[in-house]
Amino acid sequence: MAGHQQNKWFASLPLIVVTLALIIIALNALVGAQSGRAPLREALFDYYQRLKPAPATASSKIHVVTIDQESVEKIGPWPWPRTYMAQIVEALARSGARGVIIAEPVDVPDPLSPETIGEFWLNGTQDQALADQLALLPRTNEVLARALANVPAGIGVAQETFPLTTGIERQRGDMQETGDWVALRDDDVRYLALPSARRRYAVDPALSAAATPVVLGLPTDPDGVLRRAFLVWADRETPRPALALQAARLTLGGTKLEIVPEKVAVTDRGHTPAQIVLGDNTLALESGGTLRLYPQRRSRVGSTAAWKILEGSASATAISGAVVLIGQGTDIGPGVRTARGPLAPVMAHAILADQLTNGVTLKRPLWIGYLEAVAVMLLGAGAIMAAQRVQFWRAVGFAAGAALLLFVLSATAFMAGGLLINPILPALAMFVGIFSIAGGKSVGTVLLDDHVRSNFKGMLPEPAMRALRQDKDRKLLDGDNRKISVLACELRITDEDLNALAENPDDVARIMAAASHNLRNTIISIGGTVDQAEGGRLFAYLNAPLETADHVEKACAAALAMIESMDRTNAELSAAKRTRHIQVHLAIGVATGRCHVGPMGHGRSNRYSAIGPAVDRAAFLRRQSEFYGPAIICDDAVYRESHHKYAFLELDRLNTPHAERPINIHALIGNPFIKSSKNFRELEAAHRAMIQAYRAGDSETAERELATIRQFPAAKIALFDVYADRIAALKDGARTANWDGAHEPAL
């Protein structure tokens, strides 16, 4: 009898497992209905937007003045003095602009203002007389403020792009501190729970008095795509409009907007905005107070280069009556990814402002999560019953047909009413139900035991091993997709040295093993994960499996530490009689980007590894070391995130098969002490001038700067021989009509 009961229990086990799975999927649909952490769902919605972009309406009253590369070449390097921005504002006001908003952060000090330069001069040369003269010059902020006072205006603050997650920091926004630009529909509500504007500096009082501070922040989904934007922010508990919202207000004549608070979503910081009423348009917001960006097939927002405004050659017709946003283009500043492709941040704000003006919106209300959760349970239960009553393939056909119908209904809801319904989880629930019942009556076993942990010893840093030993995080070794930093390393002994060791092959194996061991210890000691490859190659990963906030800077530190480790190894070889003339060479490629990470193997052959473009890019950069000379070569992303701290030299601009435009590669030269040294600053300045002259086709200037570089002791590397040959070829007329200074990879 007991055995019968036990068999009955095991027979019911698959049904119990699949029921639990359906509950989990339903909870995920409910809890994550408004979250950006659903890449498949968001990719589907992106596809819907490409099928049916936002409808075209009348001509836009939003215009963009772009600070592009051509303007920089004509006016001067960016950032420009704020007196130049004042001239642009004045020119726009004369042309009849309805309003002007500066889509660049003015909450940071103007580096070209007299007071900033004077402070630098005092700290540098101690020339008090010159500092006093600089202090007599007009403050650039005051000049800009006077220009802004003549036109309805806004000034950008808190410019930052950061992942939008459910845990975003919020502040309590006091709606009695808003002035006359916004009102609450509910008189009983005073505070709203608003996202925190990440402003680092105080706004100049003259500027804030002349123009409305607007928040430039563009939060992205975890996959780096801008899909949602906050319209109202809290700037140290003072509500501030987003740039797009202020632009829409000015387009409608400075109309006062109205916020309808959410009655249910109340936190200790206040109510959440549920709707925004702007003119005749009522816009429903998603959970958290965000509005979805819904671009058109072709943007109706016009643009004009900044230099044309300053020179007076811009079309006054395009500017007259329009609200003008001034911001950087993607050719000199970072862009943002959207469902319709990459955009400059100022253009993303402009499109959203145009969308707000015309009342175009996509809707994903709170009840959608309940609908999807109910669909998961009902369709999953139907699939279970079908799997128990009909043949397996018929049940699969039932699930496939029902899933197709779900996608058709979802697409129809989007096309007809802009309603975003996710059919993926209900469709998944049906297949889970069918395959779980029809696939067998066994459950998987847990592999995270002491035997598995022992397989990763010597690969993972001690904090990760400690987490495995204590068994606190059973998902630590699960596969993941995240941004990591990758170091691709290669140990090499020259053919000449290998020939010298031909009679002692054991020495070669011993040397390489010792060098590899030292590198592994160096990587692990700094918190990286080691992945052994063939021969003398290995990979190191930062930010996996344990998350590390400053993983890019740690990757640079690890690369420099490995060079020091290799120097010690070579010193030991030089001290031994048999190997005193032998040297081991190290090449390192450093890249960062999103990769799939996790254990990739079985049993004792298991290893923690990564797959993704950043891994391939790091291996590619490692190979370039032999051609250019420096031991550490980094991609442009690593350079952008760490050049403020470490010493870099730009190596080249390369055309690669997998990149749409040329990529820049950089050599990591040294630590912050080297970066701050006078010799490096002079070398970097001459090197930058040489590359700029070479790419501009100015062979004489490039040759002169190269001669200056040759005087530095650090210039005895292959890189400058390469540029010597290139400059000579440039003098001989090797430059083509479409030449942009980019080259094909040598290795």
N, C-alpha and C positions, 0 to 999 in steps of 0.2 A: 504493500500500500504506500509506504514511504517512497519507494522507488518510482511508483506511478506519479505521485505528487511532484517528485523532483523532475521527471520527464515533462510533466505538464508545465512546470515552471520554465524549463529551458525552451519548450515549444512556444511559450508566450514571450520569450525574451526579445526576439526581433521586433514584435509589435510595440513592446515597451520602449525599445531603443528608438524606433522611428517616431513614436509619439513625442518622446523627449526632444528629438531633433526638430520636429515640427514646432514644438513650443519655443525652442530656441530661435528658429527662423522667424516665427511670429513676433517674438519679443524684439528681435533685431529690426523687423519692419516697423514696429511701434516706436522703439526708443530712437532708432536711427533715421526716422522719417524726415527730420529736418537737418540732419547732420551732413556735412560734406564728405564724411568718411565712407563713401559708397562709390568707388571709382567706376564700376560697371553701370550703375544707375545713372551717374552723371555723364558718362560717355554716351549712353543712350539718349539722354536729353540733349546733349551736344549734337548728336546726329539728327534729332528732330529739328533743331534750329537750323542745321544746314539744309534740310529738306524744305523747311518753311521759315525763312527769316522773318524778321519783323516787317509789317506792311509799310510800304512807302507812303509818306504823307506829303504835306506841302513843304516848300523849301525851308531849310533849317535857319533858325535865328541864332545859331551858335557858330562861332568862327574861331579857328585856332591860329595863333601866331607861333610858328615853330622855330625854336632855336636849333637849327640844323647845322650840319658840317659846313655848308656853304656860308652860312652866317658867321660861324666861328672863324672861317678863313678870311672873311672880309672885315670883320669887326675886331676879332682878337680871341684869345683862349677863354674858354668858359671856366669858372664863373666870371661874368662881367661885373664891373662896378654897378652898384644900384642906381647911379646917375644915368647909366645907359638904359636901365629899365624904366627910369622916370621919363626919359626922352621917348621911349616906345609908348608909354601910357599917354603922354601928352599928344603924340601924333595920332593915337587911336581916338582920343577925345575930340581932336579937331576934325577927324573923319566922320564923326557922328556915332561913335559906338554907344550902344545902350548901356553897357557896363563893361568893366574890365576886371578880370581875376588873374592874379599871378599864381600859376600852378607850380611854383617852385618854393621851397621852404624859406620863409623869411624869419623863422624863429631861430635860425643859426646866425652867428655873427657874420657880418659882411667882411670877408678876408681882405678886401681891397679898400676898406674905409680908412680915412686918415687916422682915426684913433687906433684901429687894429695895426696898421703899419707903424704908427708911432710907438705902440707898445712893443712890437717886435724890434724896432730900431733901438729902443732903450735897453731891451734885454740883450741885444746883440752888440752894437758898436759903442753904446754909451754916449752917443752924440746928442746931448741935450738940446742944443740949438736947433738942430734939424727936427727933433721931436716937437719942440715948441712951435716951429713953423707949420708942421703938419697939423697940429692941434687947432691952428687958426682956420684951416680949410673947413668948408661946410660939411656937416655930417651927411653921409650918403642916405641914411635912413630918413632924415628930415627932407632932403630933396625929393626922395621917392614919395614921402607922405604928402608933400605939397601937390605933386602931380596926381596922386590918387584922390585927393580931396575934391577935384574938379569933375569927377565922374563916379557914378555908383560902382563900388569896387569891392573886391575881396582879396585877401592875402593868404597864401598857403602856409600851413603849419603841420607839424607831425607827419612828415612824409616817410612812410615805411610800408613795405610789402611784407606781410607775415602770414603764416598758415592760419586759416579760419577753422577753429575747432570748437567743440562744445565747451571747452574750458577757458575761453577767452576772458581776459580780465575785464571786469565791469566796474563802473563807478556810479554813484548816485548823482544824477543830474537834477539840480534844483531848477524847476521850470519857472520860478519867479525871478531868475537871474538871466533871462534870455533877451531882454529888451523887447523890441517890437516886431521881430521876424517870425515868431512862432507862438501858438497858443494851444492849450489843452482843451479838448471838448468837455471833459469831465471836471467840474469845479472841485470835486472832492479829492482829486489826485494832484499832488504837488511834485512828487519825485518820480523820475523814470530811471530804470536800470539801463544805462547806456555803455557802449564799449569805450574803453579808456583810450584817449588819444595820447600816443606815446611821444610827447613833446619833451625835448631835452633842455631847451633854453627858454627864457622869458621873451615874449614878443616886445619889440621896442614900443614904448607908449605912443610915440608919434605915429607909428604905422597903425597900431590898433585903433587909434582915434580917427584916422583917416579912412580906414577900410575895415570890413568885417573879416575877422580871422576865420578861415575855412580849413577843414581837415583834409589832408591829401592822402591819408592812409587807404591802401587797397588790399584788403585781406583776401588771400587766395585759399582755395581748397587744398587739402594735403597733397594733391598731385601737382600743385603749382599753377593751376588754371584759375583765372579770375572769373567767377560765375555770379557771385553775390557781392553786394556793397551795402555798407551801413550808410544811412542817410543823415543820422543825427548822432553825434559823439559827445562824450563828456571830457572836457579839458579842465582837469582839476576841479571837478564838480560843476563847471559852467558848461551848459549845453552849447555845442557849436554845430553849424550845418556842415555837411560834406560839401566839397567843391561843386559836385554836380547839382546838389540841391540848391545851393546859392545861385548857380548859373541859371537854373530853371526859374527861380524866383525873379531874378533880374529880367529874364526874357519875358515874363508875364507882368512886367512893370513893377517889380518889388513887392508883389502880393504877399500878404501874411499867410503862412501855411498853418494848418491845424493838424494836431496829432490826436488820434483816437487810441487810448491805452487799452491793452489787453486786460480783461477783468480776471482771467484765470491765472495767467502767467505772472505771478507776483513774487518777488524775492525780497530779501532784507534791504536791498538797495532801491527798490521801487518797482513800478509796473513796467512791462515791456511794451513798446509801441506795436500796435496791431494794424493801424491804417494811417496813411498820410493824405490829407485833403489839400490839394494844390490847385487853386483856381476852380475850374469846373470838373477836375479829375480827382477821383478817389482811388488811391493805390493801396491794394492789400499787400501787407508785408508778411514774410515768412517768420517762423519762430526765431526770436532773437532780434527782430527788427531789421532784417535785410531785405533788399529788393534785388531780383535777378536781372542781370545784364542781358538784354535781348537785342543784339545788333541786327541791322538790316543787311541785305545782300551786298549792297554798296552804300557806304556811309554818305549821307547827305551833308555832313559837316565839312565845310570848306577849310582850307588852310593857306597861310601866306608865310613866306620866310621872313624872319625877323629883320634881316638886313634891308629888305624892301621897305619895311615900315620906317626904318631909320633914314633911308635915303629918299623917302617920299615917292617911291615908284609903285606902291601897292594900289590896288583897285579900291577906291573909296566906296564903290557900290556894294562890294562884298562886306564891308565893315559897317557901313551906315545902318543903324537900327539893330545891329547884332550885339550879342554879348560875346566878348572876345576873351579867350583863355590863352595865356602865354606860358609855354612850357617846352621842355626839351623833346627833340625827336629821337627815334631809336638809333640814329647813326652816331649820336654822341652820349646818349644816356641809356639806361636799362629799359627794356620793354617788359610787357606783361602778356602772358598767354591767355587767350580767350577761346570760346567755342568757335569763333570765326577766324582764328589765327592770331599772331602776335600784334600788339598795338603799343604805341607809346602811351604812358600813363595819362598824359594830358588828353590824348584822343579818346581813351577809355572814359575819362570823366566827361568829355564832350558828348560822346554817344549816349551815355547814361543821362546827361542833362536833357538832351533832345528827346529821349524816351520819356522822361518825367514831364516835359512840357506837353507832349502829345498824349499822355495818359496810357502809353503802351506798357503792358506788364505781363509777366508769366505768373501763374498762380499755383501754389502748392500749400493749401491751408492745412491747419492742424488735423482736421478730420481725415485727411488722406492716410495718415499712419494707421488709424483704426481700420479704415477700409482695407488696406493692404494686409494687416494682421489677420482680419477675419477671413479674407480670401485665402491666405496661407493655410489656415486650419481647415476651412471647408473643402478647398481643392485637394489638400493633402489627404484628408479623410476619404474623399471620393476616389483618389488614386489608390489608397490602401484597399478599399472595397473592390475596386476593379482588379487589382493584382491578385486578390484572393478568389475571384469568381471567374475570371477569363484567362486565356493563355497569355503568357508573358509578352509576346510581340504585339498582341492586340491591345494589351494594357499600355504598352509603350506608344502605340499609335494613338490611343485615346489621349495620353498625356501630350504628345506632340501636337495633335489637332487643337486641344484646349489651350496649349501655350501659344500657338499661332494666333488663335482668336484673341487671347489676352493682349498680345502685341498690337493687333489691329485695333482693338478698342482703345488702347493707350495712345496710339498714334492719332486716332480719330478725335479723342478728347483734346489732344494738343492742337491739332489743325483747326478744330471748330471753336475752341474756347480758351486756348492758351493754358489748359490745365495739365499739370505734370503728375502723371500716375505711373508708378513703377511696376511693370509686369514681371520683373525678373524673379523676385522672391516667391510669388505664388507659383510661377512656372517651375522654379527649382523645387518647391515643396512637393509638387506632383511627382517629379522624377525621383526625389528622395523616397517618397512613399512606395513607389513601384519597385525600385531597385533594392530597397532595404528588405521588403517582404519577399521578393522573388529571388534575391541573390543568395540566400542561405540563412543559417541560424547561428552564426558564430560572431563573436565580438573580437575587436583587436586587443592586443596586449600593449601594456605600457613599456616603452623601450628606454625611458630615462631612468636607468638604474646605475649601480656602481660600475658595472661592466662597460656601459656606454660612456660614462664619465671618464673612465680610464683611457678611452680611445682618443680623447681630446687633450690629454695632458701634454704640455709642451707646445700647444697650438693657441690656447686661450690665455688671456691675462689672469692673474691671480683673483681679482674680484669676480670674474665670471666662473672660475673653477670653484670658488668658495660658495657661490650661489648654487652651483650644481651639487656640491657636497651636502649643503644644508637643505637641498630640495625645496627651496622657497619659491622658485619660479619655474613651474613645469613647462612654460611656454618659451623659456629662454632660447632653446635650440630649434624652435619652430621656424619655418621659412618666413621671410618678411621681405617687403619692398620698401626701401628707405634710402635716404641720401647718405652715402658713406664717402670716406676718403680712401683712395687706393694707392699703395706704393708697389710698383713692379720693380724688382731688384734682380740684378744679374752679376754674379761673380765670374771673372774671366782672367785667365792666365795667357799671356801672349804666346804665339807660336814659338818664338825664340826661347822663351823660358821653358816651355814644354819640351822642346828639343834638348835643352840642357838637363832636364830630369828624365830623359828617355830611359836611362839605365836604372832609375829608381821610381817606377810607377807608383809604388806605395806612398811615396812622398807627396805625389800629386793628390791622391785620395785623402791623405791626412791633412794637407794644407786646406783643401776645399771644405772638408768636414769641419775643421776648426773655425775657418772663416764663417761658414754657414751657421755654426753653433753660436758664434758671437753675435751675428746679426739677429738670430732668433731671440736671443736673450735681450738684446737691445730693444727690439720691437715689443716684446712682452712686458718689459720693465716700464715702458712708456704708456702701456694700456692698449696696445694693438693686438690683433689676432693674426697668426701666421698661417699661411697656406703654402706648403712646399710644392714646388713644381719640378720639372725635369732638370737634370744637370745642376748647374749652379744658379738656377733661377728660383725665386720665391716671391710670394705676394704678401702684403700686409694690409689689413683693413682696420680703419678707425671708425667708431660709431656702430660696431657690430661685433658680437651680439649685444653687448651692453651699450646703451645710448650715451654719447658724449657730446655735450653742447658745442665745444670748441674743437671739433675733430679735425677741421682743416688746419688750424694752427698747430695742433699736436702732430699732424702728419708732417708738416715742415720741420718741427722739432725732431721727430723720429728720423727723418732723412739726414739731417745734420748730425744727429747722434750716431747714425750708422757709418757716416764718413769718418767720424772720430774713432769708432770701433775698428774700422778697416785700417786706419793709420796705426793703431796699436798692434794689429795683426802683422802689418808689414814691418813694423819696428822689431817685433819678435823674430820674424824671418831674417831680417838683416843681422840680428845678433847671433844667429846660428851659423856655423861654418858651412854646412852643406847647402843652406838656402840663402846665403847673404846677398846674392844677386837676383833673387826671385821676388817679384812683386805681384800681389793680387789686385786687380782693378775692379772697381764697383761702379755700376751705372744704375740710376734710379729714375723712374718716371712716376710723377705724382699727378693724380687726377681726382676729381670729385664729381659726384652725380648719383642719381637714383639707380640702385641695383637690386637684384634679387639675391638675398643672402640666406644661408642656412646650411645644415649638414648635407653633404653630397657624397654619399657612399654607403657602405654597409659594413657592419662588424668592425674589425680592426683596420680595415681600409677606409673607414669613415674619416671625413675631414670637413672642417668648416670653410666654406668657400663662397664666392660671389660671382654672379653673372650679370653683365650689363655693359653699356657703352663706356662707362668710366673705367672698367677693367681693361677693355680693349685699348682705350685711349692711353692709359698708363703704360701698357706694354709697348705701344707705338712710341711714346715719348722716351721710354728707356732705350729703344734702339737708336734714337737720334743723338744720344750722348757720344757715340763713336764718331759721328760726323762733326758735331759742333764743339766738342771738347769738355764742357762742364759736366760734372758727375750727376747733378740733380736737375732734371728738366720737368717743368710743371705746365699744366694747361692754364687757360685764361681764367677759369673759375677759381682755381687755387690762388692765382695771383691777385684777383680782385678782392678775395676775402682775407688775405694775409699780407699784402704788400705794405700795409701801414706799419707792420711790425718787423718783417724780415727784409733782407737785402735781395733784390732781384735785378736781373738785366733781361730785357726783351731780346730774344734770339732771332725770331723770324716770323713771317706770316706765310702759312702753308695752305695749299689747296689739297684737301683730302677727299677721297671718294664718298665718304659718309656725311659730309658737312655741306650745307647749301651755300655757305659763304666761307671765305678763308678764315682760318683759325690762327690765333697768336699763341706762340709758345715762349716760355720764359725760363731762365736759369736761376735757380735758388743759390745765391752766392754765400750768404752767411746770416748770422744771428743779429739781434737788434744793435749790438755794439758795433758790428761792422757797418750796418746801415747808417748809423749816426756818425761814422768816421768821416773826416774831411776828404781823404783819398777816394773813398767810395763815392761820395757825393759828386766829386769832380769827374770821376770815371763815368758815373751814371749820366751826368749831364752831357759829356762829350759823346757818349754812346747813343743817347737819345737823339742828339742833334745829327749824328751821322746817319742813323736809320731814317729820320724824317727827311733829310736831304736826299738820301738814296731813293726813297719811295717817291719823292717829288721829282726825280730825274735830274737833280742838281749834283752832277758828278764832282765838280770842283769843290763845293762845300763838303761833300761826303769824304773826299780824299783828304781835305785839310783836317777834318775832325778825326779821321782814322789815324793820321800822323800824330795828333795829340794823344790819342788812346795808346798808341804804341810806346809812349814814354812811361806808361804805368807798368809796374812789375807784374800785375795781375793780367796783363794783356797778352801773355805768351800762351795763347790757346788757339785751337784750330778755327774758332769762330771768326777771328779777325783776319785770318788768311782767307776764309771764305768770302768775307766782304771785300777784301782787297781784290780778289778775282772778279767779283760781281761789279765793283766800281769800274775796274778796267774794262769790262765788257760793256758797261753803260757808256763809257767814254767813246767806245768804238761803234755806238749806235745800236746796241742790242735791244733797246726799249721798243716795245710794240705799241700800236695805237691804243689798245685796251689794257695796257699794262697797269697794274695796281700795286706792284711791289711784292706780290705773292709768288711763291715758288712751289714746285712739286717736291714732296719729301725725298731726301737723298737715300734713305734706308727704309 
